[in-house]
Amino acid sequence: MVEKMTEEQKEFLDAEGKVVIKACPGSGKTYTVAQKLLSYVDHWKDYHSGVAVLSFTNVASNEIYEKAQSIHGSLGKLGYPHFIGTVDSFIDEFIVLRYGHLHTVGKVRPRIALSDNWKIPYKYWRSECHRNGCVDNIEQFYYGVDKKLYKGNEQVICDRRKAKMLPCQQYKKMLSDRGIVFQNETALFAYQLLKKYPEVAAAIAERFPIIIIDEVQDTSINQMAVFDLLSESGMKSIFLVGDPDQSIYEWRNANPKCMLQKLEDPNWKTIELTGNFRSSQNICNVTSFFSASLRGNGCNKAIGAWKDETEKPVLLLTRKNSEDEIINYFLGKCCKMGIEVLPKNVAVLTRGRIYSDTDIVGLWKSKEIELFAKAAYEWKLGSRKKAYQEASKASYNMIFNEDVDEYAMSQKIRECTDENAWKDYVLDILIDMPDIEKEIGEWVKNFSTVFCSACARYGYEISPDKNLKDIFKIKQSDKKTPNFKQIPLRKYFEKRTEDKYTRSSIHGVKGESYDAVLIYVKSRTGSTITPKLLMEGLLDQELMRLAYVAMTRPRRLLVLAMPETKGIKNCGRFPEKLWNYEVLEGPL
């Protein structure tokens, strides 16, 4: 399908050199990136060098590939010498694994660890850190290009120890000396290698003289440092495409400042894609107040099929209404507008996790395997304390065959076993859990082995009243989703598709579009999206960017439901001329 390109998109198509493209929501970014790729590939004659197109997930990379194929039906397979993949896979394959031996102790090929299951001094790490309140795992820590130790975007400062080198630093050094790096450290490893061996950087720049990075707002400081070195080593062109207002992965070390600095750098050419093919002008008008770039002083121009939709966004003020009442109001609104209520058209979004909340009814055959699956998800996403609680409860049920509260559980553990041994046992289970990117069926099969091995190691016997085959079991068939066993465990927890609509966390729908979206703000207080945050919060903080991503998903109808709050009409971000104010009466 050939789409009409705007003048801004054409400018990107013609650009060369060091270029940063700021693309608003719905700007046709994937289409434009695909066109830029094709503009090179169609006339490419060098079989020893190619174009690299990078994004941050396999899904996003595949979308670019598929879009290029749909534009150019006779293109054939886009393979060597070109590369379409993730930023991580590019750094791993072409820098770390190919040249990493130059930078390791003993000149051995480095090994990339996907999880923190290197146990040589783990007992020390555990006793010094886990038992003293640090529930984060070692893979969460990494060194920056400034040689300081970080977790996320915050420097690690330990109040408990005054040692010159903290236990986490000692552990990192031990792994480094053995040529072992975690995936979140490969960018630093690559940077140090390229800095030490500029001829390697020059060789990679010759191999890939053109690099296009999509969703660049999700880069870390270390990743950007790698591409800065490559761009200075003889590359013809590098294109950074993204939107700092849509950076919502700071917990994964993403840093929107990387892109913002490029936008302000006079050595980089800036192109803005301001035309919105997705949303109506009415939606563009209100979302501008939640953009750190726009701040309500202007708005993106709607240029798509629904640009003239007359329905204004709805601010639905609730009064202790049930979730069903709020959702039913929203679905009724969709029907009045002629929006067919289907999962592809209609979405209900909330802040936070969507647990076991899919159309795969009765997936888990036991409470224990469901708890273990939740624990795996929380562990991987960094909620270590919650993961420990879920795994400990499930393990307790398996061994003692009791379903009790946390206090009674702790008492029984102290009476029947060594408390520290129990902590080690649960942590071992969490550390060895299969990756949540594994398919559900495979994950359950693999986990049963992990659990039994941990029990054998620590001498815990499974209750004779618990049948392992029944516990570690999922349903065998589902008419609605026949391939449900092939769904990655992570996706199961992030989004559900019901008979009528999609229910998801905001993270789960990034990059997607719907005719109608309900954003359901449940609470007045807490460290989440609240009325107070939306009315007064700083526009450059991640929670506000998360709200902005949610608000920019719909084409025709945006409904924001939140508890009725005093002063909302006067706060400036919800002007009455742009919003339809409606009140959902509470129960009598």
N, C-alpha and C positions, 0 to 999 in steps of 0.2 A: 504493500500500500504506500503510495507516494503522497506525502502531506505537503501543503504549501508552507514554505519557510518564511519566517519574518526577516526583516532587515538585520536584526540583531543576530539571528541564527546564521545568516549568510556571512556576517562579519567574522564569526567564529570559524566558519568553514574556510575562509580565506586567510586566516591569521597564521603566523609562524613566529618562532622564537619562544620567549618565556611569557606565557599567557595564563591569566587566572580568569575563570568565567564564573560569575556570581549568578546562579540560576534560581529564580523564585519558584515556589511550589506550582506544579502544573505547567511548567515552561517547555515541556517536550524535551527534557534534558537527555533522556535515553535515546530518543530518535536523533537528536543533534549529534551526540557522541558517535552513534552508529554511522551517520552520514560522514562525519569527519574521518572515521576509520576507513570507510569505503573510498573517500576521496584520495587516499594514499594507496590502498590495496589495488584499486582498479588499474593503476599505472606503475605498480611496483616491479622493478626489474632486477634488483639485487637479491641473490639467493643466500647471501651470507649475513644479512642484517634484516631486521624487520621492525614492525610497529608493536609496541606493548600497550594494551588497554587494560587498566587495572581498576578494581573496585574492592569493596571490603567483605563481601560475601559471595559464595558461589552462586547464589540466587541472582544477585545483581549482575554478576559477570555473564551468566547464562542469558539474562534478559537482553543485554547488549548484543550478544552473539545472535540470538533469535531475531532481534529487531533488524540487524544487518542482513540476515538471511531473508527476511520478509521484504525488505526494500529491494534487494538484489537477488531475485529468485534463481539466477543461473550462476551464483557465486561459487557454489560447491563448498567443500570443507575449508574453513579458515584455519589452517594449520601453519606449520613451519614455512618460512622463518618468523612468522608473526606469533604473538602470544596474547591470549585473552584469559585472565585469571584474577586471583586476589592479590592484594599488596603483599600479604604474608607469603603466599606461594612463590611470588616473583623473588622476594628477598631470600627465601630459603633455597630455591632451586638455582638461581643464577649468581648468587653471591656466597651465602653461608656454606652450602654443601659443595659448591664447585671450587671455591678458593679458600674455604675456612681453615684447611690444614696449615696455611701460612701463619695463622694467628693463634694456634693452640699450643699448649705445653707439649713438647714431644712431637710436634708437627703431625698429629693424628687428625683424621677426619672428624669434625664435630658431630655429636649426636643431639638431635632436637627432641626434648622431652615434652610430651603433650600434657602431662600431669605430674604432680609432685610425689611420685612413688619411689624416689631414690632414698633408701632407708639406712644408709651406712651410719650417719650420726643422728638419725631421726629421734632416737630416744632422748638425746640431749636437747634438741630443738623443742621437743614436746614438753619435757620437764621444766625447761627454762621459760617457755613462752605460753604454750597452750594452758598449762595449769595455773598460770599467773594472769590469765585474763585475755591473752592475745590469741583469739580464735581464728585469725587469718592464716591461710596456708602459704607456704614459702613461695609458691609460684606467683602470688600476688605482688611480691616485692621485686623491684628491678632498679638498675642503675640508669641514670640519665646521662646525656652527653656532657653534663657539668660535673660528672663523677660523684654526685650525691645519690643517696638511696631514696627511692620513692615507693609509695603505694597509691595507685591511682595518679592524681596530679598533685598529691600532697607529699612533702618531704617527710621521711620517717624520723621521728624524734622519740626516743624511748625514755620515759620518766623513771622507769624502774631500775635501769642500769646505767652506770657511768663508765662502763668499759669502753676501751678504745674501739673495739670491734664487737658489735652486737651478735647474738647467736644467729640471727638471720643472715648477717653479713658473713660470718664464718662458714655457714652452710653454703652460701652462694659461692664463696671462694673455693671450697672443696669441690663443688660440682664443676666450676670453671676449669680448675686444674686437671680435671678428668675429661675435659672436652664436652661437657654436658651443658646445654643451654635450654631454658624453657622457651616456648614459643613467643612469649611477650618480651624476651630478651634478644631475639634474633636481630632486630633492627639495630640495637646498640652494638652487637657483635659485628654486624655488617658495616656500620659507620666507622668503628675502630679499625677494621680491616682496610677499608677504602682510604681512610686517613693515612694509615701507615704505608700502604702500597698504592700510590696514585696511578701506577700503570694498570692496576686491576680496574680502577674506576674508568680509566680511558678505554680499556678493552670492552667493558660493559656498555659504555656510551657509544662505541662503534657498533657493537652487536645490536643495540636498540637506540638508534639515533632519534627516534620519536617515541615519547611516552605520553599517554593520556590517562590521568587518574580521575576517576569518577567518585563522587561522594567524598571529596577531599576534606570536608569539615570533620570527618571521622579519623583523620590521621593523628598519630601521636607525635610528640616533639622528636622522638628518636627516628621515627619513620621519615618525617619531613627532612631531617638532617641528612639521611641517606640520599634522598632525591636531590637535595641541594648540592651535594658533592657530585652526583652524576651530571646535573645540569651544568656544572662548572668544568666538566671534564671532556667537553667536545660534542655534547649532544646538539642536534640541529634544533629540536623543538621539544618543549614540555608544556602540557596543558593541564591545569588544575581546575576541575569542575565541581561545584558544590554550592552550598548555602549555609553560612555560619548560623543562621537562625534555626536550622534543622539539625544541629549537633546535639544528639541525645544519648551519647554513649561515653560520657566522661568516666563512668565506672569501669569502662574497658580501656582506659588511658587515652581516649580521644581528647583532643584539645583544639577547640575552634580558633584559638589565637593563631595557630599555624596558618590558617587561611586568611584571617584578618590582617596579619602582618604582610602577607603577599599583596593584599588589596591596597595597602598603604605604601608599598615599596615602588618607587619610581622606576626601578629596573624591570618591573613586570608590567606588561600591558593588561589592562582590565577591560573586560567585556561584560555587560549585564544583560541577562535575558529577563525582561520585565513583563512579557506577555504571558498571561495565564490561560492555557487552553482548557483547563479543568473546571474552574469554579465560575459561578455567576459574579457579576460586578458587585451585587449586594454582599456576597460573602467576602470578596476581596476588600470591600470597604471596611468591614468590621475587623478582619484579621490583621490589618495593618497596624492597629493599636497594640498588638501583642508581638510585633516584630521589632527587635532591637535596631534593625537597619532603618525601618520606616518610622516607627514611633507615632503613627497616626498623622504624620505630616504630609503624607502622600500615600498612594496605594498602587498595587500592580493593576494593569489593565486587563480586564477579561476579554479574551478574543476567541473563545471556543463556542461550541454549539449552544451552550446554556448561558451565554453572557448576559442575555436580556431577561433571565428569569425574574419575575416580579416579586416572588415571595422573599420577604426579609428574614434574616436569621432570628430565631426565637430564643429569648432569655426566659426560661421556665423557672420561676421561683417556687420552691417546694416548701410544704409545711408538714413535716413528719410523715410524708407519703411513703407508701411501700414501693419497692423497686418495680413490682408488677404494674402499679398504677402509673408510674412515670413512663415505663416502656410502652404500655398500652396507649397512653396519650400520644407518644411519638409515632407509633405505628398507625394510629388513627390519622394523624397529620399527613403521613406518607400517602395513605389511601386517598385523602381529600385532594392531594396534588397529582394523583394519577401515577404515583411511583409504585411499581409492583414490588411487593414485599418478598424479596428473595435474598439469599446470602450474598450474591454478587452485587446487589443494589443497595442494601441497607445494613448499617453497622451500629452497634452499641459499644462504646469505648469507656473503659474505666482506667484509672491509674492503679497499677499494681498487677500482681500475678492472677492468671485465670487458672484455678486449680481443678484438675479432673473435670473440666467443664466443657465437654464436647458432645457431639451427637453420637458418640460411641457409648451408648448406655450399657452399664454393667461390664465395663472393660476389666476392672480389677476383680478377681475372685476372692480376695481376702483383704482385710484392712491393713495387714502387715505389708504386703507388697506395694500397696498404694502409698503408705507412709515412707517406705524405702525409696520409691520413685520420686516423691516430693523432696525427700532429703537430697537425692542426687541432683535435682534441679537447683535447689537452693545453694548447695555446695559449689556447684559450677558457677553460679551467678554471684557468689561472694557473700551470701548470707550464712556464714559459718555457724553462728549460734543456733539459728533456727534449724539448720540442717542437722546439727548434733542432737537437738531435742527430738526431731522426728525419727532419726535413726535409733536413738537410745530407747524411745518408747516402743518402736517396732521390735527391737532386739529383746527388750524386757518381756513383751508379750510372747515372743517365740520361746523363750527359755523358761519363764515362770508361769506362763499361761494365765496371766492376770491382766485385766484392763483397769488400771487404777490411776489416780491423779499423780501429779509430779512429786508431791511430798511423800506419799505412801511408797512410790516407786524408789525414791532416794533412800528411804528407811530400809526397805527390803534389800537393796543393793549393798548397803553398809553392813547389814546383818549377815548376808550370805556370801559375800565376796569382797576382795580388796577394791576399794573405790578407785584407786589409781589404775589398777589393772582393767577395770571396767571402762574407764575413759580411754585407755589405750586400745582396748578391743573395739569400741565404737569408732574411734578415729581411724583405725586400720580399715574398717568396713568402708568408711567414707573415702579414704584415700584410694582404695582399690576399686571403687565403683566404676563400672563401664561408662564410657563417654556418653553424654546425653544426646549426642548427634547420632548415635546408633539407633537403628529401627527398634520399635517397641518390642516386637517378638524376640529379636536377638538380644536386646538389653536384658529382658527378664531371664532368658536362658543363661546369659553370662553372669548375671548377678547371683543366681542361686549358687554357682560355684564359689564366688567371692565370699558369700555369707558362710557357707559350710567350711571353707578353709579357715576363716577367722575363728569360728567356734572351735575347730580342732586345735588351732595354735594356742588358744587361751584356755582350753580345757572346759569350755562351756557345753553342756549337753542340751539339745533341743527337747522341749517337753514331749513326753510320749503321746500327749493328746493333740499334738500338732503334726499333721501329715504334710511333709515338704512338697509333695506333688500337688496337693490342693492349695497350699499357701502360695507357692510360686507359679501361679497359673493365671492366664488371662482368657477371655472369651475366645471362641474358635472362629466365629463367623459374624458378619454384620451386613445386612442387606443394603443399608444406606451407604456404607463405606466398606466395600468388600476388600480393599487393600489396606485396611487400617493397621495391620501388623507392620507395614513398611513405612509408616509415619515415624519420623525421628521423635524420640521422647521429648526433646525440647519443644518442638512445634505443638505437641499434644497439650503442653501446659501454657502455651502462649495465645492460643486462639481456638475458638470453637465455631463450628458452623451448624446452626440449628435448622429446623424445617423452614423457618421463616427468615432469619437474619443471622448475620455474623456477630459474634460476641468476642471481644478481644481486649487485650491490653493495648495501650497506645503504641508501645514498641513493636507489637505484632503486626501493625498495619502501615508502618513507615514505607513510603513508596507506592501505596495502593490508593485507589479512588473508589468512591461510592456515590450513588445518587443522593443518599441521605445519611447523615451521621448524627447520633445522639452522644454527647459527652456527658457522662453522669458523674457529677461531683458529689460524693456521699457525705463528706464531713466538713464541719466548720473549722476544725482545729487539726493540728498535727503537721508533720514534716512531709506534706504531700500537696497536691493541687487543692486549694481551698478558696472560698470566696475572697478572703483577705488577700491571698497571693495574687489572684486575678485582678483585684482592684488596686493593689498597692505594690506588688512584688517587683523586684528589679528585672528588667527585660532581658538582661544578659545572663541570668542564671539558668541552669539546666532545666529546672522544673517549669519555668516559663516557656522555654523552647519546646518542652514536651507538650505543653498546652497548645502552642502554636502549630506544631505538627498535627495534632488532633483536629484543630479547627480548619486546617487547610485540606482535609481529605475529601469533603463533599463537593459534588457538582451543583446540586440544586437546593438542598435543605440542610441547614445547620441548626441543631437544637442543643443549647447548653442548659442543663438542668442542675441547679444548685440551691442549697437552703437560702430562704429569704434573708437578706442581710441589710441592715440599716445603712443608708448613705450610698447605696449602689448607683442610684440615678445621678448622683453628683460627683462620682469619682473620676469621670473623664474618659474612661475606657469603654463605657457602655452607653453612648449617647442614644437617647430615645428616638432620634430621627433615623437611626440606622438599625435599631433592634425593635422587634415586637416583644414587649413585656407581657408575659402571661403568668398568672398565679394559679397553682394547682392547690386547691383547698385540701386541708388535712382532715383526718378523721374527727368526728364530733366527740 
